Amino acid sequence: MDNNTRWKIEEEHAANMKQLKEAEELLDDYQMKMRQTTQQLLDHVYSFYGELDEGVPSGLSQPFEEVLENYNFSLRQKREELEELRLQEQRDFNQKRDF
């Protein structure tokens, strides 16, 4: 394999790995924002109910926690997909490089 071909393969691999890294960073950002927003919402809801004479009802946070749990499950699946894509990219790169 000539140097020009090797360089193109390496550049393509680097670009693909960069895209995967950026996708992971987006997932991390979304997860952080979701946690922050959910916590802020819970704080507001608890504050509202805390000012009522009846107080905070039991199980108030359960719906929020369920949504957050489902969201986190989806994020874990996306991370697993990204990891599989990363592994496949590495295999493809190794195969191309070996020719």
Buried (B, 14 or more C-beta within 10 A) or exposed (E): EEEEEEEEBEEBBEEBBEEBEEBBEEBEEEBEEBEEEBEEEBEEBEEEEEEEEEEBEEEEBEEBEEEBEEBEEEBEEBBEEBEEBBEEBEEBBEEBEEE
